């Protein structure tokens, strides 16, 4: 984590992204206490934006609060992984199916650009960038579904899903495999094959969950 910042438009947003990146790169370890004063000193800000950022990250699932221990980095267990991916398996393929039926060329272009950038990130083994690009790719495909509530529900899972992905990648850096699967989903979407894109995505999500559970339970 960097030690200082230039003045941002919103200190809380910058602190939020810095802590999020620290968690998703494992610089901040699972279960590690997140002490406001220590984080504020490291980031060169007051405790107020740190406190606000931790509240946001708690709501998104990256941070947990204990009455006795305070804030700490969320620990991924099998129950959490199954819960998050169960919701994704129900909602996301259907959202993608609807998006493909509605035909949103600009969203497919964004997904294609994310896929292109991910190829470079794989070569650099940039896990933080891959996490963000993975999120961007999936959102580009489901955000055109025409149901704002469905989009919001999937967006609410994005930090938890990213954290779970980190667990899977630590056990097996399967970035190239996932890139290939993403490429197949996008190809189906570009052809207008809504059911095919949804089916490929469902298999992609389920296969990754199996690998995560293998890492946690094995």
C-alpha positions in Angstrom: 0.0 0.0 0.0 1.3 3.4 -0.9 2.3 5.7 1.9 0.9 9.0 0.7 -1.8 10.4 -1.7 -2.2 13.6 -3.6 -5.5 15.3 -2.6 -8.3 13.3 -4.4 -11.8 14.4 -5.3 -12.9 12.1 -2.4 -10.4 10.9 0.2 -12.8 8.1 1.3 -13.0 6.7 -2.3 -9.3 6.7 -2.7 -8.7 5.1 0.8 -11.5 2.6 -0.1 -9.8 1.5 -3.3 -6.4 1.3 -1.6 -7.7 -1.0 1.1 -9.7 -3.0 -1.4 -6.6 -3.5 -3.5 -4.6 -4.5 -0.4 -7.1 -7.2 0.5 -7.4 -8.5 -3.0 -3.7 -8.8 -3.5 -3.3 -10.4 0.0 -1.1 -7.6 1.2 -3.7 -7.4 3.9 -4.1 -11.0 5.0 -7.3 -12.9 5.8 -8.3 -12.3 9.4 -5.8 -9.4 9.8 -7.0 -6.7 12.1 -7.7 -3.4 10.3 -6.8 -0.7 12.9 -8.0 2.7 11.9 -5.0 4.6 13.3 -2.5 2.3 11.6 -4.2 2.5 8.2 -4.6 6.3 8.5 -0.8 6.7 9.2 0.1 4.4 6.3 -2.2 6.2 3.9 -1.4 9.7 5.1 -5.0 10.6 6.0 -7.1 11.1 9.1 -9.0 8.3 10.7 -12.4 9.6 9.3 -12.0 8.4 5.7 -10.5 5.1 6.9 -13.5 4.6 9.2 -15.9 5.4 6.3 -14.1 3.1 3.9 -14.1 0.2 6.3 -17.9 0.6 6.7 -18.4 0.4 2.9 -16.1 -2.6 2.7 -18.0 -4.3 5.5 -21.2 -3.8 3.5 -19.6 -5.3 0.4 -18.2 -8.3 2.2 -14.4 -7.7 2.3 -14.3 -6.6 5.9 -15.9 -8.1 9.0 -16.6 -6.3 12.3 -16.5 -7.9 15.8 -17.7 -6.2 18.9 -14.5 -7.2 20.7 -11.9 -7.2 18.0 -13.1 -4.5 15.7 -12.5 -4.6 11.9 -10.6 -7.3 10.2 -10.1 -8.8 6.7 -12.9 -11.3 5.8 -11.9 -14.9 5.8 -13.3 -17.0 3.0 -14.7 -20.4 4.1 -16.7 -23.0 2.2 -20.1 -21.7 3.4 -19.4 -18.2 2.1 -18.1 -19.4 -1.2 -21.1 -21.7 -1.7 -23.6 -18.9 -0.7 -22.1 -16.3 -3.1 -21.7 -18.7 -6.0 -25.2 -20.1 -5.5 -26.7 -16.7 -6.0 -24.4 -16.1 -9.0 -25.4 -19.4 -10.6 -29.1 -18.5 -10.3 -28.9 -14.8 -11.4 -25.9 -14.2 -13.6 -26.5 -16.7 -16.5 -30.1 -15.5 -16.8 -29.0 -11.9 -16.7 -26.5 -12.6 -19.5 -29.1 -14.5 -21.5 -31.4 -11.5 -21.4 -28.5 -9.1 -22.2 -27.7 -11.1 -25.3 -31.3 -11.1 -26.4 -31.5 -7.3 -26.0 -28.3 -6.8 -28.1 -26.1 -4.2 -26.6 -23.1 -3.8 -28.9 -21.3 -1.2 -26.7 -21.4 -3.7 -23.8 -19.9 -6.5 -25.9 -17.2 -4.1 -27.0 -16.4 -3.3 -23.3 -16.3 -7.1 -22.5 -14.0 -7.6 -25.5 -11.7 -4.8 -24.3 -11.6 -6.3 -20.8 -10.7 -9.6 -22.3 -7.9 -8.0 -24.3 -6.4 -6.2 -21.3 -6.7 -9.4 -19.2 -4.4 -11.2 -21.7 -1.7 -8.6 -20.9 -2.4 -8.9 -17.1 -2.0 -12.7 -17.3 1.4 -12.2 -18.8 2.4 -9.8 -16.1 0.8 -12.1 -13.4 -1.0 -8.9 -12.1 -3.6 -10.5 -9.8 -5.1 -7.2 -8.7 -5.6 -6.1 -12.3 -7.0 -9.5 -13.3 -9.5 -9.3 -10.4 -10.8 -5.9 -11.7 -10.8 -7.0 -15.3 -12.7 -10.2 -14.4 -15.3 -8.0 -12.7 -15.5 -5.7 -15.6 -15.9 -8.5 -18.1 -18.8 -10.2 -16.2 -20.6 -6.9 -15.6 -20.3 -5.9 -19.2 -22.2 -9.0 -20.1 -24.9 -8.9 -17.5 -25.6 -5.2 -17.1 -27.7 -5.0 -20.3 -30.3 -7.4 -19.0 -32.9 -4.7 -18.6 -33.6 -5.4 -14.9 -31.9 -2.8 -12.7 -32.6 -4.8 -9.6 -31.0 -7.9 -11.0 -27.9 -5.8 -12.0 -27.8 -4.2 -8.5 -27.9 -7.6 -6.8 -25.1 -9.0 -8.9 -23.1 -5.8 -8.3 -23.5 -6.2 -4.6 -21.7 -9.6 -4.9 -18.7 -8.3 -6.8 -16.3 -7.8 -3.9 -17.2 -11.1 -2.3 -16.8 -12.9 -5.6 -13.4 -11.2 -6.1 -12.3 -12.3 -2.7 -13.3 -15.8 -3.4 -11.5 -15.7 -6.7 -8.3 -14.8 -4.9 -8.6 -18.1 -2.9 -9.0 -20.1 -6.0 -6.1 -18.4 -7.8 -3.8 -18.9 -4.8 -4.4 -22.7 -5.0 -4.3 -22.8 -8.8 -3.5 -19.7 -11.0 -6.0 -20.7 -13.6 -6.2 -17.3 -15.3 -5.5 -18.6 -18.8 -8.2 -21.3 -18.5 -10.7 -18.6 -17.4 -9.6 -16.3 -20.1 -10.4 -19.1 -22.7 -13.8 -19.7 -21.1 -14.5 -16.0 -21.1 -13.6 -15.9 -24.8 -16.1 -18.7 -25.5 -18.9 -16.9 -23.7 -18.2 -13.7 -25.5 -18.1 -15.5 -28.9 -21.6 -16.9 -28.2 -22.9 -13.5 -27.1 -21.6 -11.9 -30.3 -23.4 -14.5 -32.4 -26.6 -13.7 -30.5 -26.7 -17.2 -29.0 -28.3 -16.2 -25.7 -28.9 -19.8 -24.4 -25.4 -20.8 -25.4 -23.7 -17.8 -23.7 -25.8 -18.5 -20.5 -24.9 -22.2 -20.5 -21.2 -21.5 -21.0 -21.2 -19.0 -18.2 -23.0 -21.3 -15.8 -20.4 -24.0 -16.5 -17.6 -21.4 -16.0 -19.0 -20.3 -12.6 -19.6 -23.8 -11.4 -16.2 -25.1 -12.4 -14.5 -22.3 -10.6 -16.5 -22.9 -7.5 -15.4 -26.5 -7.5 -11.8 -25.4 -7.7 -12.3 -23.0 -4.8 -14.0 -25.6 -2.6 -11.2 -28.0 -3.4 -8.7 -25.4 -2.2 -10.7 -24.7 1.0 -11.7 -28.2 1.9 -8.7 -30.1 0.5 
